[in-house]
Structures are given as structure tokens and as C-alpha cells.
Amino acid sequence: MIKKRPVLHKSYFFRTRRRLTTCTLPLEPPTTSVSIPQNDHKSLCFSLADQLNRRGLVSSAQQVIQRIISQCSSVPETISAVDFAITRGMELDCSSYGALIRKLVGSNEPQLALAVYNGSILSKGIDPDTSLLNSMVICFCKLGQLDDAKCHFDRLIERNDGPCKATCNEILQEFCAQDRFSEAFEYFAKVNDFGILLGMWCYNKLVDGLCFRGYLDDALYVFDKMRDTQILPTVLLCKSLVLGFCRRGRVEEAELLSTEMESYGFVLDKVMYTNLIYEYCKSKKMKMAMRLFLRMLKMGCDPDNYTYNTLINGFVNLGLFDKGWVLHNQMGERGLKPDVVTYHIMISKYCKDQKVDCALTLLNNMRRCNITPTVHCYTVLIAALHKVNRSMEVDELYKEMLDSGIVPDHVLFFTLIKNYPKGHELFLALMILRAVAKNGCGYDFSSFSSSATSRSARDIELEIEHLLGEIVGSNSSLADKAFSIYLIALCEAGNIDAALLCMDKMMSIGCQPLLSAYNSLIKCLCQEGFVEDARSLVELMQDRGMVPNLATYLIMVNEHCKRGDIASAFYVLDQMDERGEKPSVAIYDSIIGCLSRENRIFEAEHVFKRMLEAGVDPDDTVYVNMINAYSKNGRAIEARQLFDKMLEHGFQPSSHAYTALINGLIKKNMTEKGCLYLDRMLEEGFLPNAVLYTSLINQFLRKREFEFACRLIDLMEKSQIEGDLINYITLVSGFGRNMTFIKGKWHVAHRKPEREKEMLFHLLHQKTLVPIESNLKISICSREELKFFVLKLIQKVRGTKFMPNLYLYNGLISGYCWAERMQDAYNHLELMEREGVQPNQVTFTILIDGHIRFGETDLAVGLFNRMNTKGCAPDRILYNTLIRGLCKGGRLLDALSLSHTMHKRGFSPSKASYENILSCLCATHLSFHALKICEDMIAHDYFPCRYNLNWLLCILCIEDKLNEAFMVHDMMLKRGRSIDEMTQRLLMESCHRQGENGLTS
């Protein structure tokens, strides 16, 4: 919508333009006749208009003026004609003003044209015609007011005649100039519907801009429409498309476009071929890469070192070192000498395979061939030496690098910081910046201390700031790198405030942070919880021309997933799709893993399918996450199918994959099939570990097969497998959570056939050193034996080296409660508080449940009140636990009061709590309250058990509350529930008795 500006008086316009008129206009209308400046046709027309106006033929005079204005060849002449009409009181029509505005816009006077438009068109409520709208679109574009231009252009689109070619070119050009390419494409589609033929520059600009920003499909659409108009594309346009598709990993489409490019007579050059080869190598499609390479040779296009290095790197990354050497030899045959990149590829491969001595030999060969190694060669070697614990050689190699005059970079800084203890970030930054200042700027350090380890952090910061000033002053090209190293160090040290100040200082002096520096700050902001600030920083870097890479997106997705904010993670994924970025498998790993942990299996499946449809090959982590998700959610068949599919794609399954699958099969009572995969796992050399034992023991504890779980625990100990923290938490909490005590006996679930369990036990046993005839069976058949076992397990956990956390403490407290050692449970509660571990709702629920089982209702209530004073809000489980205890202790009013409190807190009692309260109310013949509870249950889709329902109906009948009794009866029938015959008979008898009483009275 156009914002109306203040209406200008007519005289204002002419006062401002007086200098442009070619003749002197009278201040007042003449009383006799007009002074005609020239005796020509236009002068005669002026004279005729004046005479017609004086005779009262105003309409005819206006038509003459309109004709004069339309025939004016310049702005001054047009203004003179308008001035002539206004001074004689003749109103101009839309066409006349349109001609004036058109001439003003064409003469590059858009501001004045806008003033006329606001003062003479909008202020009078005149509906502009098509010609005027076209002129105003161009006017607004010249003023940079693109939103106003869009509004007027949309009005043109609504008309049948539509915009003109000049208007379309102008608005598309302005969209491109303001970097609004997505909107430019939207309006291009509108223009195309009108069949308007645009200029060649417009197609080139749109395709190039859309490709650069990742809108490849839109760019291809523009390209297709251009061909439909029989306009031949330029070689620059074709290259933009091909390289754009290459950058986005859509290499097959890029090759098809290059083939089409050749059909137009354009010859692919070395750069185009190499880019296509690079993308095929990056996608591990070496056959396709070699096919293109051979085609390149056939077409007479000589490859250079970059082409050969691309192919060598592709083969080396696939482990095909021999084929890389073949290409290395071909380089020599073609007269190309291996350069520093060739050596770097080979050195990196040796370092990856931990053949550090071979890599060092290659480094020496480089020097003998007079090829100076780059900082990248030294970086991979330093990382490899750290990995094989040859740290002494790192210092020698680093000194050798500096003596060669090489300037270290931020990648080397990252490598060093990973291998130094926490807290050395600023020291390492100072060390690197000294080397940058010395080798890059020739700075003399003779007056400085050679070591910074004994200096304070403030002294180090002051020297770093001094060095940065020197680097900026002597070598501005190194300033971005130097500042970025310092910024990364501050982020790694967690000093976010100083990092933000450093960023501000960089920008104030015109330095551009490196992408890795932006990523470090984004990660630091996310870790501190400032996710919105991190998003703003991503937008800032984009505004400054820095395009986020996959690492940027991965940082954001990882942080969202850590916080369980899946919606924001999907938002980042959608952003990547809009930009044409293909998410990496690591990004999909993070999202699928988070969905798996939250048991959102259907969404995890959707993301997995989306990944496959996007052409992203899954890695072993994705497979394990999905197999684990299927297993946890009881979908063992899908887990097994995906496991087999992983094998088909050539992935060697890890012990985690086997463990997840076996766990899922046993969970669904498919123990025999679980044994088949366990056997295969053992044959492939994977030994049973704590993770496998923990998952198996947990499954059998959940099934309440305690005896077999204890046998597995004993076998794990005799196999000398050290349990981890998760293992101990599982054991301690598993026994307490999965046991129920009824009338002095321990009740367990239905036992699995002994044959399958013995098969599982035998497979695990065969990898131990324990003789097969050893008696590993443990018999637990009484409460005392189980209590003794739990206490023994607790003592063992207390003697471990692990630092107890909240989950382990809860498990220990639960174990003591089940073993009837409440004082020991409270001792551990005090211990955990002393060690800074705050109890949560689960801790208090365990203790309250322990008191309830021993009939100590007052102690349970007291603990509940203590919990509230500690600021720990009770959850639904705790409320239900206490209601059960209050009902058990006969404190019915307290139970009712607590149920009302639950409703106020947004919770509703469980079905078991409702049943407990209803049973107590019936026992005390409080039929009114019992009826309310029954109605509340039904409202929450809970149906009273048959016993409580019959009991309530009997009480209502005895109290002659037949209306209420039949109301309950009808509610149950509507929901498909029925009452037994005895209660039905009682209802009928009560009804009959009440009828007789009525007749008697």
C-alpha cells in the first residue's frame, strides 16, 4: 500500500521547477489575449486553447492541452504546457498528468514525479490508468522503494493489458540489485505468464543470482523459459548453472547441463571438467569421475595438476592407494610434476592409516624436490603424532615449520588445542600469534620472554592485543586470520563476553571473521543457552556475505537436539532445503538420534526416508540409531530388516548394532533369533561387553525373571567384565522396580522356555575362561534371599570408583527401601545432598512408597511436606503414590483433599487412585462422595472395576437413592459396560419396594 504524502499545492510544483521552463509565464491570467512566444503550430494550439477556455468551452480547451502535452518532446516543454493550463484554471486529466510523470521518470527525476503523483493523482482520488501505473513502477524502482513498486506492479497484473516490457525489466533489475532473488523469481513467473520477452541480461542476472544462493530449481526454470523464447544462452549462463549444481552436490544434473551446453556449440573447459570430476570424487563415484576424465582427454582438453590431484584424492579416500599412485605416475608421463597438494594428499593418507614414519619420509622428499611444505602438511602430521603418543616429536616438527618461515593458521590452532589440557587456550593463541607476527610480518621478539606459561592471563591478553595491533598495521591480509584465532581461543575457554567484544572490534576496524570463528562463537552461544543470539549471528554473517556451511548447520541442529527442541532442528533443516543445501549425514544422525531417545519412532522413520530421498547415504550411526529406535519400541522385525539392509550396503556392523538388535529381539520374546545374531556377533570377533550384559540383564529384570538375571550377573563377574555406571544403575534400580510383594511371596512373570535361555547363556559362557561344569546357577526363591542379594549388590556398588549421580543414588535408595533398611535410605539421602546432588520427585516417591509399604503413613505425609519446603514440586506419580498410602492408612479425607489438589495443579488421579478412593468411600457408606468420584472417573474415561461398581449400586439401593443408582447404571450402559445379575436383581427389588411404599402412603 502506498503511503500518502502531504498534498502539495500547485504553485509549489511550479516554483520548484521554474528554472526548467523555456518561456516566461505570467503571474496572473491575461485579461485580453495570451502572449504567444513563437509563431508555430504549438503556439497556435496554445492560442486556440486560450480562446476556447475564455469562451467557456473548458472541455475542448482541455483536449487541446492534452494533445499539446502528449506531443511535447522535453520535460521543460511539458511543464510549460501544464503551467499554461493551471494558471488558466483548467483541470488536467489522468492522461495529461501521466504524460508529465512519464517524461519526469524518463528524465531521471523520480522524486519530482512522485511529488506530482501524490499531489495530483492520489490526493484527488484519481484511479491511475495502465500507462501511469507502468511509469510509477519504474519511478519507485529508481527510488529504491521496491515494496511500493510491487504494490503497483500487482495492480498491473490484475489488469488484462498488464505491464510493459520496460516495467518488467526495471522491477526484476531492482529485485536483483537488492539481493531479493526469491521474490525476483516469483515476479519472473508472473511476467512469463503474460508472454513478455525480457532482455538477455535479465535471464543472465536471474540465473546467476539464483544459482549462487542455492535456488537451483528456480534457476533451471528460468533457463527453460529462456530456451522456450528461442533465446540462445550465453556460455557464462551455462557455466553458472553447471557450477551451481556442482556446488550443491547435484553432479548428475550438472553433467546433463554440460552436455546440453555442448549442443549449443560451447566447449567445456578445464575448470568445468575438473569441477564435475571433483563432485563425483566427493560422492565416492570414482567410475563416473574416471569416465569424465577419459572424455576430457578424448576432447583434447589437457588436465592440469588440480585435475590429477582431485582424482588421486578421490581414490585415496576410498582406500585405493595403488590407483592413486598410478595417476601419480601418469602425471610425470604428461610432464606434470607432483606439487605440494599431491604430497599433502599422500601424507594425509599415511597419517590416516597411522603410518606416520612414511608420512615423515614424504615430507623429507618434498624438501629434496625443492617443494616447500604448506602449513596443512605439518598440521596433519602434528595431529597424527599426537594420536600415536609421540608428543616429543610434535615440538620438533612445529619448530622446524617455524624455522622454514611458514605462517601457522587457525586449522593448526584447532589441532593443537584439541591435544592440550583445558585452560591453555590463551597460551596457545599467544604462541600461534607470535609465529604469525614473526613469519608473516617480520616482527622482532628479542625483547619479549620466550615463554608465556608462567605469566598471568591478563598479561597474556595484553600481549595478544598488542600483537593484533602490530599485525593489523603491517599485514592486513593476516589480520582476519589472527583475530579469528584469538576469537576461537576465547570461545574454547568459554569466555563468551570477551569473544563478543573481540567480534565487535574486528568489525569496527574492517576485519572479517573466518567461517570457523563464526562457527566457534555460534557453538559457544548455543552451549550457554543463547540460541536466539546464535540465530541472529547466523543472519549477521549472511548479511556480511559469509555463507553458512554444513558445520554451521550441524552446530545449530546438535544444540537443538541436545535440548530436545526438535521443532527448531526441523526449522534449520527446512532452511537448508530452501537454500538448496544438502544436509550431511551427521545432521540427519543428530535428529534421528534425538527422536529415537524420545521414542518418537514414526518421526524418526520419516526423517530416515527423507534422508534417503535426498540422496544422502546413511552411515553406520544412522543405522544403529534406527535399529535401536525400532528395538526400544518393540518393532524387532523392522530392526532385523534394517540390520540386514545395513549388511547389504557393505557396512560392518558394530557391537552397538548387534546389542541393539539382540535387545529388541529378546524384548519381543524372540530369544532364539536373538541367539542367532549373538552367535554371528561372537563369530565376527566381538566379545560380550558391559553394554550387552546390561541390556540383557535389564530385559530379564523387566520380565521379572530374577533368577536368570542373577545368573547373567554372576557370569559377567566371572568373565571379568567391569560394569560401568549405567550397568550398576540398571542392576540396583531393576530389582526394586520390577518386583511386587504380595502375601509374603515374590511373584515373577511367566518364565521363558529353559531351552532358549540356556542357549543364550551357553553362547555367552563359551567366551569366558570359566569351566563349563562350574555351578553358575543362583537360586532365589524367598524374600530373605532376594533381600540379601540386593544388599550385597548395593555394597558392591558403593565400593566402585564411579562418582554416584542422581540416577545411581535413586537406585541405591530404592534398594534399601525394598530391603526394609529405611535408615540406610535416609543416610544416602543426606549423603547425596552433601555431595551437591539434589533429590528429585523420583527420590521422594521412592521414600514415600517405602513408608507406605511399611504402614508409616504419617512419615510419608511428613516427607511430602518436607519435599514442598525444598521447592521440589510433586509430579503425578508421587501424588498417586501418596493417595494409595492415605487410603491404605484409612485417612480418607486427606486422600480426597489431595485429589482436589492434584486437579488444581493440572494433574488427574490415575485409575488405581480413583479405585482406592472409591473403595474407601464405599466402605464408609459415603455414597454422595462415592457417586462424585464415580462420575469423575467416567469423565476421564476410567470405568470402575466390577466389584466397586456393584458395591456402590448396592449402597445406593439400600439408601433408596434409585435415581442416582439408575444414573450410574445408564452411564455404564452407554459406554458398553454391564453390571452383574445380582446387582441387577437388587435394583429391580429396590424399585419394586419403593413403588409399594408409595402406594401405602
C-alpha positions, 0 to 999 in steps of 0.5 A, spaced: 500 500 500 502 506 498 503 511 503 500 518 502 504 524 502 502 531 504 498 534 498 502 539 495 499 545 492 500 547 485 504 553 485 509 549 489 510 544 483 511 550 479 516 554 483 520 548 484 521 547 477 521 554 474 528 554 472 526 548 467 521 552 463 523 555 456 518 561 456 516 566 461 509 565 464 505 570 467 503 571 474 496 572 473 491 570 467 491 575 461 485 579 461 485 580 453 489 575 449 495 570 451 502 572 449 504 567 444 512 566 444 513 563 437 509 563 431 508 555 430 503 550 430 504 549 438 503 556 439 497 556 435 494 550 439 496 554 445 492 560 442 486 556 440 486 553 447 486 560 450 480 562 446 476 556 447 477 556 455 475 564 455 469 562 451 467 557 456 468 551 452 473 548 458 472 541 455 475 542 448 480 547 451 482 541 455 483 536 449 487 541 446 492 541 452 492 534 452 494 533 445 499 539 446 502 535 452 502 528 449 506 531 443 511 535 447 518 532 446 522 535 453 520 535 460 521 543 460 516 543 454 511 539 458 511 543 464 510 549 460 504 546 457 501 544 464 503 551 467 499 554 461 493 550 463 493 551 471 494 558 471 488 558 466 484 554 471 483 548 467 483 541 470 488 536 467 486 529 466 489 522 468 492 522 461 495 529 461 498 528 468 501 521 466 504 524 460 508 529 465 510 523 470 512 519 464 517 524 461 519 526 469 521 518 470 524 518 463 528 524 465 531 521 471 527 525 476 523 520 480 522 524 486 519 530 482 514 525 479 512 522 485 511 529 488 506 530 482 503 523 483 501 524 490 499 531 489 495 530 483 493 523 482 492 520 489 490 526 493 484 527 488 482 520 488 484 519 481 484 511 479 491 511 475 490 508 468 495 502 465 500 507 462 501 511 469 501 505 473 507 502 468 511 509 469 510 509 477 513 502 477 519 504 474 519 511 478 519 507 485 524 502 482 529 508 481 527 510 488 529 504 491 522 503 494 521 496 491 515 494 496 511 500 493 513 498 486 510 491 487 504 494 490 503 497 483 506 492 479 500 487 482 495 492 480 498 491 473 497 484 473 490 484 475 489 488 469 488 484 462 493 489 458 498 488 464 505 491 464 510 493 459 516 490 457 520 496 460 516 495 467 518 488 467 525 489 466 526 495 471 522 491 477 526 484 476 533 489 475 531 492 482 529 485 485 536 483 483 540 489 485 537 488 492 539 481 493 531 479 493 532 473 488 526 469 491 521 474 490 525 476 483 523 469 481 516 469 483 515 476 479 519 472 473 513 467 473 508 472 473 511 476 467 512 469 463 505 468 464 503 474 460 508 472 454 513 478 455 520 477 452 525 480 457 532 482 455 538 477 455 541 480 461 535 479 465 535 471 464 543 472 465 542 476 472 536 471 474 540 465 473 546 467 476 543 470 482 539 464 483 544 459 482 549 462 487 544 462 493 542 455 492 535 456 488 537 451 483 530 449 481 528 456 480 534 457 476 533 451 471 526 454 470 528 460 468 533 457 463 527 453 460 523 459 459 529 462 456 530 456 451 522 456 450 523 464 447 528 461 442 533 465 446 540 462 445 544 462 452 550 465 453 556 460 455 557 464 462 549 462 463 551 455 462 557 455 466 553 458 472 548 453 472 553 447 471 557 450 477 551 451 481 549 444 481 556 442 482 556 446 488 550 443 491 552 436 490 547 435 484 553 432 479 548 428 475 544 434 473 550 438 472 553 433 467 546 433 463 547 441 463 554 440 460 552 436 455 546 440 453 551 446 453 555 442 448 549 442 443 549 449 443 556 449 440 560 451 447 566 447 449 567 445 456 573 447 459 578 445 464 575 448 470 568 445 468 571 438 467 575 438 473 569 441 477 564 435 475 570 430 476 571 433 483 563 432 485 563 425 483 570 424 487 566 427 493 560 422 492 565 416 492 563 415 484 570 414 482 567 410 475 563 416 473 569 421 475 574 416 471 569 416 465 569 424 465 576 424 465 577 419 459 572 424 455 576 430 457 582 427 454 578 424 448 576 432 447 583 434 447 582 438 453 589 437 457 588 436 465 592 440 469 595 438 476 588 440 480 585 435 475 590 429 477 590 431 484 582 431 485 582 424 482 588 421 486 584 424 492 578 421 490 581 414 490 585 415 496 579 416 500 576 410 498 582 406 500 585 405 493 592 407 494 595 403 488 590 407 483 592 413 486 599 412 485 598 410 478 595 417 476 601 419 480 605 416 475 601 418 469 602 425 471 610 425 470 608 421 463 604 428 461 610 432 464 606 434 470 610 434 476 607 432 483 606 439 487 605 440 494 597 438 494 599 431 491 604 430 497 599 433 502 594 428 499 599 422 500 601 424 507 594 425 509 593 418 507 599 415 511 597 419 517 590 416 516 592 409 516 597 411 522 603 410 518 606 416 520 614 414 519 612 414 511 608 420 512 615 423 515 619 420 509 614 424 504 615 430 507 623 429 507 622 428 499 618 434 498 624 438 501 629 434 496 624 436 490 625 443 492 617 443 494 616 447 500 611 444 505 604 448 506 602 449 513 596 443 512 602 438 511 605 439 518 598 440 521 596 433 519 602 430 521 602 434 528 595 431 529 597 424 527 603 424 532 599 426 537 594 420 536 600 415 536 603 418 543 609 421 540 608 428 543 616 429 543 616 429 536 610 434 535 615 440 538 620 438 533 616 438 527 612 445 529 619 448 530 622 446 524 615 449 520 617 455 524 624 455 522 622 454 514 618 461 515 611 458 514 605 462 517 601 457 522 593 458 521 587 457 525 586 449 522 593 448 526 590 452 532 584 447 532 589 441 532 593 443 537 588 445 542 584 439 541 591 435 544 592 440 550 589 440 557 583 445 558 585 452 560 591 453 555 587 456 550 590 463 551 597 460 551 596 457 545 593 463 541 599 467 544 604 462 541 600 461 534 600 469 534 607 470 535 609 465 529 604 469 525 607 476 527 614 473 526 613 469 519 608 473 516 610 480 518 617 480 520 616 482 527 622 482 532 621 478 539 628 479 542 625 483 547 619 479 549 620 472 554 620 466 550 615 463 554 608 465 556 606 459 561 608 462 567 605 469 566 598 471 568 592 471 563 591 478 563 598 479 561 597 474 556 591 478 553 595 484 553 600 481 549 595 478 544 592 485 543 598 488 542 600 483 537 593 484 533 595 491 533 602 490 530 599 485 525 593 489 523 598 495 521 603 491 517 599 485 514 592 486 513 591 480 509 593 476 516 589 480 520 582 476 519 586 470 520 589 472 527 583 475 530 579 469 528 584 465 532 584 469 538 576 469 537 576 461 537 581 461 543 576 465 547 570 461 545 574 454 547 575 457 554 568 459 554 569 466 555 563 468 551 563 476 553 570 477 551 569 473 544 563 478 543 567 484 544 573 481 540 567 480 534 565 487 535 572 490 534 574 486 528 568 489 525 569 496 527 576 496 524 574 492 517 576 485 519 572 479 517 571 473 521 573 466 518 567 461 517 570 457 523 570 463 528 563 464 526 562 457 527 566 457 534 562 463 537 555 460 534 557 453 538 559 457 544 552 461 544 548 455 543 552 451 549 550 457 554 543 457 552 543 463 547 540 460 541 536 466 539 543 470 539 546 464 535 540 465 530 541 472 529 549 471 528 547 466 523 543 472 519 549 477 521 554 473 517 549 472 511 548 479 511 556 480 511 556 475 505 559 469 509 555 463 507 553 458 512 556 451 511 554 444 513 558 445 520 554 451 521 548 447 520 550 441 524 552 446 530 545 449 530 541 442 529 546 438 535 544 444 540 537 443 538 537 436 539 541 436 545 535 440 548 530 436 545 527 442 541 526 438 535 521 443 532 527 448 531 532 442 528 526 441 523 526 449 522 534 449 520 533 443 516 527 446 512 532 452 511 537 448 508 532 445 503 530 452 501 537 454 500 538 448 496 543 445 501 544 438 502 544 436 509 550 431 511 549 425 514 551 427 521 545 432 521 540 427 519 544 422 525 543 428 530 535 428 529 534 421 528 538 420 534 534 425 538 527 422 536 529 415 537 531 417 545 524 420 545 521 414 542 518 418 537 519 412 532 514 414 526 518 421 526 524 418 526 522 413 520 520 419 516 526 423 517 530 416 515 526 416 508 527 423 507 534 422 508 534 417 503 530 421 498 535 426 498 540 422 496 544 422 502 547 415 504 546 413 511 552 411 515 553 406 520 550 411 526 544 412 522 543 405 522 544 403 529 540 409 531 534 406 527 535 399 529 535 401 536 529 406 535 525 400 532 528 395 538 526 400 544 519 400 541 518 393 540 518 393 532 524 387 532 522 385 525 523 392 522 530 392 526 532 385 523 530 388 516 534 394 517 540 390 520 540 386 514 539 392 509 545 395 513 549 388 511 547 389 504 550 396 503 557 393 505 557 396 512 560 392 518 556 392 523 558 394 530 557 391 537 552 397 538 548 394 532 548 387 534 546 389 542 541 393 539 538 388 535 539 382 540 535 387 545 529 388 541 529 381 539 529 378 546 524 384 548 519 381 543 520 374 546 524 372 540 530 369 544 532 364 539 533 369 533 536 373 538 541 367 539 542 367 532 545 374 531 549 373 538 552 367 535 554 371 528 556 377 533 561 372 537 563 369 530 565 376 527 570 377 533 566 381 538 566 379 545 560 380 550 561 387 553 558 391 559 553 394 554 550 387 552 550 384 559 546 390 561 541 390 556 540 383 557 540 383 564 535 389 564 530 385 559 530 379 564 529 384 570 523 387 566 520 380 565 521 379 572 525 373 571 530 374 577 533 368 577 536 368 570 538 375 571 542 373 577 545 368 573 547 373 567 550 377 573 554 372 576 557 370 569 559 377 567 563 377 574 566 371 572 568 373 565 571 379 568 567 384 565 567 391 569 560 394 569 560 401 568 555 406 571 549 405 567 550 397 568 550 398 576 544 403 575 540 398 571 542 392 576 540 396 583 534 400 580 531 393 576 530 389 582 526 394 586 522 396 580 520 390 577 518 386 583 511 386 587 510 383 594 504 380 595 502 375 601 509 374 603 511 371 596 515 374 590 511 373 584 515 373 577 512 373 570 511 367 566 518 364 565 521 363 558 522 356 555 529 353 559 531 351 552 532 358 549 535 361 555 540 356 556 542 357 549 543 364 550 547 363 556 551 357 553 553 362 547 555 367 552 559 362 557 563 359 551 567 366 551 569 366 558 575 362 561 570 359 566 569 351 566 563 349 563 561 344 569 562 350 574 555 351 578 553 358 575 546 357 577 543 362 583 537 360 586 532 365 589 526 363 591 524 367 598 524 374 600 530 373 605 534 371 599 532 376 594 533 381 600 540 379 601 542 379 594 540 386 593 544 388 599 550 385 597 549 388 590 548 395 593 555 394 597 558 392 591 556 398 588 558 403 593 565 400 593 566 402 585 570 408 583 564 411 579 562 418 582 554 416 584 549 421 580 542 422 581 540 416 577 545 411 581 543 414 588 535 413 586 537 406 585 541 405 591 535 408 595 530 404 592 534 398 594 534 399 601 527 401 601 525 394 598 530 391 603 526 394 609 533 398 611 529 405 611 535 408 615 540 406 610 535 410 605 535 416 609 543 416 610 544 416 602 539 421 602 543 426 606 549 423 603 547 425 596 545 432 598 552 433 601 555 431 595 551 437 591 546 432 588 539 434 589 533 429 590 528 429 585 520 427 585 523 420 583 527 420 590 521 422 594 516 417 591 521 412 592 521 414 600 514 415 600 512 408 597 517 405 602 513 408 608 507 406 605 509 399 604 511 399 611 504 402 614 508 409 616 503 413 613 504 419 617 512 419 615 510 419 608 505 425 609 511 428 613 516 427 607 511 430 602 511 436 606 518 436 607 519 435 599 514 442 598 519 446 603 525 444 598 521 447 592 521 440 589 514 440 586 510 433 586 509 430 579 503 425 578 506 419 580 508 421 587 501 424 588 498 417 586 503 414 590 501 418 596 493 417 595 494 409 595 498 410 602 492 415 605 487 410 603 491 404 605 492 408 612 484 409 612 485 417 612 480 418 607 479 425 607 486 427 606 486 422 600 480 426 597 483 433 599 489 431 595 485 429 589 482 436 589 489 438 589 492 434 584 486 437 579 488 444 581 495 443 579 493 440 572 494 433 574 488 427 574 488 421 579 490 415 575 485 409 575 488 405 581 487 412 585 480 413 583 479 405 585 482 406 592 478 412 593 472 409 591 473 403 595 474 407 601 468 411 600 464 405 599 466 402 605 464 408 609 457 408 606 459 415 603 455 414 597 454 422 595 462 422 595 462 415 592 457 417 586 462 424 585 468 420 584 464 415 580 462 420 575 469 423 575 472 417 573 467 416 567 469 423 565 476 421 564 474 415 561 476 410 567 470 405 568 470 402 575 472 395 576 466 390 577 466 389 584 466 397 586 461 398 581 456 393 584 458 395 591 456 402 590 449 400 586 448 396 592 449 402 597 445 406 593 439 401 593 439 400 600 439 408 601 433 408 596 437 413 592 434 409 585 435 415 581 442 416 582 443 408 582 439 408 575 444 414 573 450 410 574 447 404 571 445 408 564 452 411 564 455 404 564 450 402 559 452 407 554 459 406 554 458 398 553 459 396 560 454 391 564 453 390 571 452 383 574 445 379 575 445 380 582 446 387 582 441 387 577 436 383 581 437 388 587 435 394 583 429 391 580 427 389 588 429 396 590 424 399 585 419 394 586 419 396 594 419 403 593 413 403 588 409 399 594 411 404 599 408 409 595 402 406 594 401 405 602 402 412 603 
